[in-house]
Amino acid sequence: MGYRSKRRREKVTYNYTCSLTNEEFVLTEKAENPKELLSVKAYYEMNPEMDDRPAVVKKKLGLPTLEEKH
């Protein structure tokens, strides 16, 4: 009776905190410069012209959409 051991690969995770919003997030890779990491929210606050998220997502987050700006 053959005994087979299945080895599960454990996922290594790294916890980081956004330097602007203090939001915590988890990455599966180690960051080279953890002090430079920003959350998505902080990135879009700093770069509103780059915010290409769909209106549905913005509405869900309570942000003004393109239609509401007019």
C-alpha positions in Angstrom: 0.0 0.0 0.0 1.7 3.1 -1.3 1.7 6.1 0.9 2.0 9.3 -1.0 2.6 12.5 0.8 1.3 15.6 -0.8 3.4 18.6 0.0 1.6 21.8 0.0 3.6 24.8 -0.9 3.1 27.5 1.7 2.5 31.0 0.4 4.7 33.5 1.9 3.0 36.9 2.3 4.4 40.3 3.3 2.3 42.9 5.1 2.8 46.6 4.3 1.2 49.9 5.3 0.6 52.8 2.9 2.7 55.7 4.0 -0.1 58.2 3.2 -3.4 56.6 4.2 -2.1 54.0 6.7 -4.1 51.3 4.9 -2.6 47.9 5.3 -2.3 45.5 2.4 -0.6 42.1 1.7 1.7 41.2 -1.1 3.1 37.9 -2.2 6.4 39.3 -3.1 8.9 41.2 -1.0 9.0 44.9 -1.9 12.3 46.5 -2.8 11.3 49.9 -1.3 8.4 49.3 1.2 8.4 53.0 2.2 7.5 54.0 -1.3 4.4 51.7 -1.6 1.1 53.4 -2.0 -2.5 52.1 -1.8 -4.7 52.4 -4.9 -6.7 55.1 -3.0 -3.6 57.2 -2.3 -2.3 56.8 -5.9 -5.5 58.1 -7.4 -5.7 60.9 -4.9 -2.2 62.0 -5.9 -2.9 61.5 -9.7 -6.6 62.2 -10.3 -6.0 62.6 -14.1 -4.9 58.9 -14.2 -8.1 57.6 -12.6 -9.5 55.4 -15.4 -11.7 53.2 -13.2 -15.2 52.5 -14.5 -18.1 54.7 -13.3 -19.6 51.6 -11.5 -16.4 51.3 -9.3 -16.3 55.0 -8.6 -20.0 55.0 -7.6 -19.5 52.0 -5.3 -16.6 53.9 -3.6 -18.7 57.0 -3.2 -16.5 59.1 -5.6 -17.9 61.5 -8.2 -18.2 60.0 -11.6 -17.8 61.8 -14.9 -21.6 62.2 -15.3 -21.9 63.8 -11.8 -19.2 66.4 -12.6 -21.3 68.1 -15.3 
